[in-house]
Amino acid sequence: MILTVTLNAALDLTYRVPALSPGGTHRVSDVAERAGGKGVNVARVLHALGEPVIATGLAGGRTGERIRELLAADGVPEAFAPIAGESRRTVVVADGAGATGFWEPGPAVPAAEWTAFRRRFTGLLGVAHVVVLAGSLPDGIPADAYAVLIGLARAAGVPVVLDADGDPLRLGVAAGPDLVKPNAAELAGLLGRPVPVPTAAREVRALGAREAVASLGGAGLVAATVDGDWRASLPHPLDGNPTGAGDACVAALARGLAHRQPWPDRLVDAVALAGSAVAAPVAGAVSISRWRRLRQAVTVCPVQEG
Amino acid sequence: MILTVTLNAALDLTYRVPALSPGGTHRVSDVAERAGGKGVNVARVLHALGEPVIATGLAGGRTGERIRELLAADGVPEAFAPIAGESRRTVVVADGAGATGFWEPGPAVPAAEWTAFRRRFTGLLGVAHVVVLAGSLPDGIPADAYAVLIGLARAAGVPVVLDADGDPLRLGVAAGPDLVKPNAAELAGLLGRPVPVPTAAREVRALGAREAVASLGGAGLVAATVDGDWRASLPHPLDGNPTGAGDACVAALARGLAHRQPWPDRLVDAVALAGSAVAAPVAGAVSISRWRRLRQAVTVCPVQEG
């Protein structure tokens, strides 16, 4: 079973309007509600792949209850810890021209709730084969939260995949996760300077991560692993909505880790699954049949020592 | 006790952002949550005035539960009927330049829930001195819903104030409410042609309403009543946010009806309370001290036969 952790879970709302007009009033013709936050998205993709998964994290208030209801409706098992604060919403307004997003800040989490979560997490480690830590931290959760959870997972012998940004990423990498998946911006922030990607992924390993995969949008993935370094990509970038592609990629990497797949196979799966999310009509959804088709088109090449 | 009915209650969210940028992603710095819908707003103003009130209507799902929680937090007694559908949200994005609104459509209400609501309403009529019917109808509620509720209230001897638009207004007026409060646009829609206001208010009486008050924004109110016709206004329009001014006006008119205030006094209260809402820093809030101050400035003049 793969355990995903989402400390700042969200209720994702997508509003369809004919045209966004600042200063105007819009009757929303269509409202889509989804449980969100990076870890939740990873869990939903894993569930779609038929992979046993439990989504945990923090969820509070009526928004938190709605998040749990929507996960249940999607068939995703969850073990969220209840908190007193109200979980955040995200609102995306989609019109013909594009998408405009509004991100609520999320709740403030008191120390006692963070302590209670660590206890819950330790219990769940007993049934987990891989842990995925993904997304932003709400107020009140310390910046070393992922480092602390990585320490607990290492003590329990459960490998960890980390997808984070800023200080939680920096402190998390230093705690020795098995795999970290930064995008180009997160990589530059982590290293403090622009570094060409194959070298950058190797430097992340030197900072503490056992292995690293950098995601480069339409240019695919670069992996620095114990079995060597690889670049994986589709022959040309796909048109579509990149929302959720990173989460689909993390889901494939976590599954590959759980099944001890050879690295080239993991990268083929990850590039194809991310591509399947880009091409999906609904943001963040993946299509298993499209994933299977796209796998045929992914190329994986060893990266020469740079 | 004044009973307010809100058949399409809402969770009103106000997001503060530095500047709305279409196509961009915005971190919301401040989120305000409020129970909303016209009848709910009227109930909150009446409660602020110290007037005994019960808010009823339809509320469903986690959003409906949040609406009831927020009313409870404001101290407003409520007797909402639960429905299976999810109550709607409204999102207002406020930046330095103004406010941009997104209105969810609201739930679809099956016939059985509408039948159950009428039973609940009939029960509540036993303790009500005035009923306020205000706002839009959700899908599934028939256009003559206000007409039906007016019939039930008349049978119970409880006077009704109606604030609606379109067919629900037209059918409601024909059912003989004690007072109807259209704004200029609703008045024009109701009469089917532009009519100068004092005459228009009289024509609404001829359509079935016992009395009518037309709200003209900064130009104040025009009332066509059994005691004569009146115009009430402040010496000059107030700067501020007109959101909620109409609901504050309806609250004052319902209170005046409950206490059988002389019409000039009701109109002074209504203009001053609407003005207090316009000048409030929070949309729709009223200030009792500002209301008292503004009352000194309202002029009420009889309207000559036109």
Interface residues (C-beta under 8 A of the other chain):
Chain A: L13 Y15 V17 L20 S21 P22 G23 G24 T25 H26 R27 V28 S29 V31 E33 G61 R62 T63 E65 R66 E69 E86 R89 V91 V93 A97 G98 A99 T100 G101 F102 W103 E104 P105
Chain B: L13 Y15 V17 L20 S21 P22 G23 G24 T25 H26 R27 V28 S29 V31 E33 G61 R62 T63 E65 R66 E69 E86 R89 V91 V93 A97 G98 A99 T100 G101 F102 W103 E104 P105
